[in-house]
Amino acid sequence: MPDTLQILADAIAAGTATTDTEILAAMRGVFGERFHKRSGQHLEHERPPFIRNAYGRGGGETEHVAYAGFINPDNPPSGPYGGTSLVWFPREEGCLIDFGIGTRGLSPDEGILTRPGHRRRISSLRRYLVSKGVPIAWARQDPATIGVPVPDLITKQLPAWEPVFKRYSNELYCLAVVPKDDPVKARLIVQAFLDLYAYERGWEVLKSAQDEFNQFIASLNAMWFSNPQVDEIGSLLTRRRFVVLEGPPGTGKSRVAEQILRETYDGNGLITQFHPSTTYEDFVAGLSPDVANESLRFAARRGHLMEAASKANEKPALLVVDEINRADLGRVLGEAIYLFEAESGAPRSVRLPHAIDGEQTFSLPANLHVLATMNTADRSVARMDLAIRRRFAFVTMMPDRQVVQRLSTPTGLTLFDALCDVFLEFAPDDALALLPGHSYFIVSDQDEAALSIRLRHELLPLIDDYIREGYLGPATAALHAVRNRIADAAQVSSEVA
């Protein structure tokens, strides 16, 4: 069977060397091998909305800009169209492929263009193409934005398509160049754009292409849930000294911090946990009551930061600060914030309010590192201010599907996927950080009864809090549907056990 996707890619890459008849035949070809024919039945009638400005008339820039592609079949049979489209612009140098919005606006595809999931997958598409060596791949931050042109930084790299940008720059929201001389890369680019378009349109994928299609879509989604390895975090600590692990609850932030202290630093350091009552005296230095000879006096004592520094005299030491954002950091750090500069040149020191062991000044040893954790789902506390944030490197830890696949049950994996789909597809950006972590699904020995207990007494109360507080905004209804699905599964698992 011919590779119809390669035929389409070759036809697109050929630019103006391809005729309108050839490009229409190539567009038709992918239906029947990759997608069910009914998904592309509009092409059988050659209705104008589905192939525009025929290639054969594309030579004169002053006449019009030639293009072809797929648009929403609900558009009228002629004239301007609306909604999202997959379009390519042929030139002698090759072809520019892109997602764009018709000049009539978002309708009839408001549901696609305004959905957070589409925006996230478009962003992932750009990252995917860059990772595959595509030299120019650009995506707008918000696909539904109209009237914002493609940045000059991009258009200046594509002078051959200047007529395209003059006419349609405001409508394009994701683009790449399909090369003429690299059939493999041309196929990869066209397949990526076409499969994502098909996913958003809900085209029926044939069985022969399902594995490849599903793997690609999964790879786009996975980019939002990728986690660094422990050794990567250790390397970052070595370079930047001060690092924060941030992410939703249950993603293993504290466990990773403890593992790094134990394995990378041979346990040389200490762990402290911040809370609203943590003070400067607790963390840096202060006075504490001391009873001696039946009399009360106050003595200067070291806080956790100074204690950790004393452990770094001869070998590297690590101070782990759990839940760092639960304390008022400005008050807790005080003047010691001046010391948190990873690349400050000459050693910095501050004057302490009380002399400690005869020393009135304090500086951080170069081999003292600080690893903090921060729960991004905790809405009861404020995020770090910019002055403090710039002194730390941040690593985001998201729920890890591989952990669930390895350490949960089939039921747990199904529910985890359903929960991730809701958050990725519908949750606003600030709510994506609320996605419950993989630890809520971890059980030993594939124990469905144990999973039921975790779901009922740990995960469901958390989700109910989210729903009660309205944290997911428009996504609350979708979350409630998954919540009921989790509750039903927990009940069934309990009855089976």
N, C-alpha and C positions, 0 to 999 in steps of 0.2 A: 504494500500500500504506500502511495507517495506521502511524503512528509508535507502536508498541506500548510502547516504553520511555517515551515522553511520557505515554501513557495510564496506565501504572503510576505514574509520578511524580506525575501529577495526582491519582490516587486516593489515594496516600500523603499528599500535601500537604493534601488535603481534611480529614484527621483524622476526627473522629467523624461527619462528614457523609457518609462512605462506608460502605456496608453490607458485611457479610461476604461476600455474594454478589458484589458489585462488585469487592472487593479480590481475591477468588479468581480471578475472570475476568481481572483485570488481571495477576495473577501468571502465569496460564496463557498470557497473550497474548505475553509475551516469548519463549516457546518456540515456535519455528517461524519467527520473524523474526530473532532475535538468536542464540539457542542451539538446538541440535538438540533435537527433541521428546523423544528418549530421555533427555536430561539432566534433564528435568522430568516424566518419566512418572509419578512419585509423585503429582503434582497431578491426574492424570486420575482417580484413584480417590478423591480428597478424603479421603485418610487423615488422621486427626487430627494427627499430628506436624507436618504441613506448614502448617497454619493453626490457630492456637491462640486460645482466649479470644475468640470471635467479636465483631466490632465492635459488633453490635447489643446486646450485654450489657455494654458498657463504660461505662455512664453513672454507676453508683454506685461511688464510690471505696471505700466500706466493703465492697462485695461482692468485687471483684477488679479487677485492672489489665488492660485490654484490650490485646491485641497480636496481631500476625500476622507471618509471615515464613517463612524457609527454614531447615531444620535437617538434620542428617545422616540419610539414609533408613534407616540401620541401627538407629535408635532404635526402641523398642517402639511399638506403635500407640496407646498411651494412657499417661497418667501423666507424671511428670517425665522430662526428656530430658537427654542429655549431649552434650559436644562443642561445637564452635563453631557459631554461628548468625548469620544476618542477620535482624534483627527490628526492627519499628517499632512505636511506641506512639502511638496517635492520641489527640488531645485537641481540644477546641474551638479552641484557639489554633493548631493545626497538628499536626505529627507529629515525633517524635524518632526518628531512625534510628540503628542502632548494630550493632556486632559484640558478641556476648556469649557467655558460656559457660553451658551448661545447669546447672541446680542439681544434677545428678548428677555433675558434674565433667568432666574433660578427655576421658574415654573417650566415643566411639570415635575421637576426633580428636587424640590425643596427638602424632601425627606432624606435624600442621599447627601446633598451638598451641605446641609446644616448638622448632620449627625457627627458627633465626635469620632466615631469609629472610622468614618471615611477620611476625615482629616488625619487621623493617626496612621492609617494605612498609606495615605499619600506620602506622609513624612517618612514612613518606613520604606516605601518604594524608592525614594531618593537615596536613602542610606544603602539599600540593597544594591542599587545600580552602581553607586560609588564603590562599594565593596567588591564589585565584579570588574572594576577597572574602567567603567564608563567615564570619560574625561569631563563631560559636562552634563550634570543632572541637577535640576533645580525644582523646588516645590514651594509654593506660597504657604505661609503659616496657616492661613484660613482659606480653604477653597471657596467659601461662600462670599468672600469679599469681592465686590465689583467696583471697577473704576480705579484699581491700583495697577499700574503697569509693571511689566517684568523689569527688574532692576537693571540699570545700565551696566553693572558688573557682568551680567550674563549676556545682554544683547551685544555688547562690544566684542565678545568672544565669538559671535555668530554673525558676522557682517553679511554673509550670503542671504540671510533671512531678514534683512532690514525691512523689505516691503511687508513681510508678515507682521513684524513688531509694530510698524507704523499703523497698521490697520486693526490688528487684533491683540495687541499687547495687554490691554485691560481685561481681556477674556481668558487668557491662558493662566493655568495655575499649577501645572507640572509639565516638565518637558525634558527631552533628551534628543541627541542626534543619532540617527541610525546610520552607521558607516556603510559606504559602498563596497569597500574592499575587505570586509571581515564578516563572512556569512554566519559564523558561529555567534559572534557578538550581536549581529543584527537580529538573529533569531532570539537570543536571550532578551534583548530589549523589547522587541515586539511582543514576545510571549508574556513578559512581565506586565506591560501595559494592557494587553488584551485580556489576560486572565483576571487582573484586578477589575477591569471594566465589566467583565462577565460576572464576577462575584457580586459587584454592586448592583448589576442589573438582574441578578438571579437567573442567569442562563443555566440551562440544564447541561451538566458536563457528562459526557459519555464515559462509560466504565473504563475504557482503554486509557483515558487521560485523567481519571479521577485521582490516582495516587500522586502524579506529578502536580496536578492542580492543587490538591489539598496540602501537599508539602510546601508549595510556594506560599499559599495564603497563611499557613501556620508559621512560616519563617518571617513573614511580615508582622504577624501578631506577636511572635516571640521576642522581637526587638524591644518591646515595651516591658518585657519581663526577664531580661538577661541579667545575670549576676556575676560579679567578679570572683575570681578564685582567691582562696586565702593567701596564696603567695603573692598575688597582685596587690592585695591590701598591704601585706608586709613590705613589699617594695616601695609602695607609695609612702608608707610611714618612714622608711629610710630616707627618702628624698624630701618629704614635706614636713616630717616630724609631728604635725598636729592634724589629725584626720577625724572626721565624723562619719559614722555609718548611720544613714537615715533611711526610713522606710516604714511601711505599714506594720501593725502588730503581727507577731508570729512568723517573721521572716528570718529569724535566727541571728539577729544582730548581736545580742548579748552572748550567745553561744560562740559566735565567730570571734568576738573580742576576747573571751576567756581562752579560746583555743590558741589564738595568737600569743597571748601572754604566756601560756603554758609551753607551747612548742617553739615559738620563735625567740622568746626572751628567757626560756628556761625557768619560768616562774618568777623572774626577778622584777618585781613591781608590786602594785597593789590595785585593788578595785574599790571604788567608792560609788555610791548612788546619790544623785541629786534629788532634792524634793523641795517644796516651797519654803521649808524652814531652814534650808542650808544657808550658811552665812560665810562671810569672809574669814571669820575666826575658825570655822570648820575646815575651810579649804586651803587658806594661805597660812595665816598665823594669828594668834590672839592670846588673850588671858583666860586661864581656867582656874577654878578653885582648887586649892591644895591644902589638905589638913595635915598639920605637923605639930606634934607636942600639944595636942588638944587645942590648937588655935587655927583659925582660918586665915589663909592668905591667898593671894593670887599670883600665879606664876605664868610667864610667857611660855607658850608651847607651839610646836609646829603643827601646821595643818597637813592635809593629805598631799598637797602639792610639794611642800617642803620635805615630807617624809619620802615621797617618791624620788625627789631629787637626790636625797642622801644615798639612795640605792644605786645611783648612776655614776658613782665616783670611779669605779674600776671597770664596769661593763655596762652595756646598754640596758636600760630599764624602761618599763612601760607602765604608765598610769592609765587605767581604764575608768572612764567616767560614764556610768550608766544613766540614761535618761537626762542628759545634760540640759535639755531645754525646760525641765520642770522647775528649775531654780531661776531666780532673777540674776542673770549672769553679770550684769553691770555691777551689782552690789557684791556678788560673790568674788569676782575677780579683782575689783578695785583697781589699784595702780598696777597690779600684776599683769593686766592685759598688755602692758608695754613689753613684757617678756616674750609674748607669743608671736615671734617673728621668725619664720623658718630660715630666711636668708637675710639676716640683719647685719651681716659683716662682723664688726667687733661685738663681743659679748655685751649684752645689756644687763643692767642691774637696777633695782628699785630700793628705796629706803623703807624699811619696815617700821610700823608704828611702835614696836617693842623689840628690844634686842633679844636674839635667840642664841644661846650659847656664846654670848659675848659679841655676836655679829649683828650689826644694825642694817646691813645691806644683804640683798638676796638676788641671785641670778640663776637661770636654768642651765644645767649642764648640757652640752651639745648632744650627748647621747641619751638624754631623757626624751622619750616620745609619749604623746598623749593620744589615746584612741577613745573617742566618745561615741555614744549611741543616742539616737533621737527618734522618737516615735512620731511619725508624721500624721498619725490619725488622732492624736491627742489635741482636741480643739479647746481644752481648758487652759492651755498655755500659749503664749505668744512665740512666734518664731524669733530666731536670733536677729539682733539688729546688724546692719551692714558692717559696722566697725569691728564686730566680733567675727562675723561670717568670713570676712576676707582673710582672717588669720588662720583659717582651717581649710583643708581640702575636704570635699564632700564625696561620699560614695553612696549611691542609692542601691538599696537591696530590696528587690521585689519578690513576690511569691515565685517559687521554683517548681515548675511542673514535673521536672525529672525526679525531684525528691518525693513528690506525691506518687508518681508512677512506681517508684522503688519501695516506698515505705507505707503505702496505704492499700486499700482494697479497690476492686474495680468500681464499686459504688462511690467510694471516696474520690476517685479520679474523675468520674463522670460529673459529680457535683462540683468539684473544683473547676473543671472546664466550664460548666454552666455559669458559675459565679464570675469567672474571669471574662467570659463573653459579655455578660451584662455590663461590667465595669468598663471594659475596653470599648464597647459599642456605644454606650449611652452616657456614661458618667462624665461630668465636667472635669476639667483638668485638676482643679483643687480637690476633687473627690476621688481621683484615681489613686491617690496615696492612702485611701481608706481600705483598699482591697485586702481582706483578711489573708494572712500568710499561710504557707504550706503546713505549718506546725499544727494547725487546727484539724488536719486530716491524717496526721501520722498516727498509726497504731502498730502494734507488734503482731507478727504471725498472722497477718490477714484476718484479724479478729473483727467481724462485723458488729458483735455486741459492744466491743470497746469503741468502735467508730460511732455507734449510736449514742453512747454516753457523751462522747466529745461533741457531737453535733448538737445534742439537746441542751447540754449544760455549759458549753463554751461558745460554740459558733452562733447558735440561734440567739442567745441573749445579746451578742454583739450586733448582729444584723438588726434585731429589733430596736436597739438603741439608734442605729443609723436611720431606720425608718421613722421612729418617733421624733427624732430631731430634724428630719428632712434634709440630712447631709447630702443626699444625692440629687436633690432638686428634681428635674424632669425625669430622672432615671428611677425615682422611687417606686413607680408602678411596676417596672420591669424587675427591680430588686425584690419587691414583694412576691412576685410570681416565683422567683427562684427560692425565696425564703420558704414558701409553702412546699415546694418540691423537696427541699432539704428536710423539712419537718416530716413529710410523708415518708421519705427514705429512712429517717431515724426511727419512725414508728414501726415500719416494716422490719428493719434490722432487729429491733428490740423484740418483736413478736417471734421472729424466726429463732433468735437466741433462746 
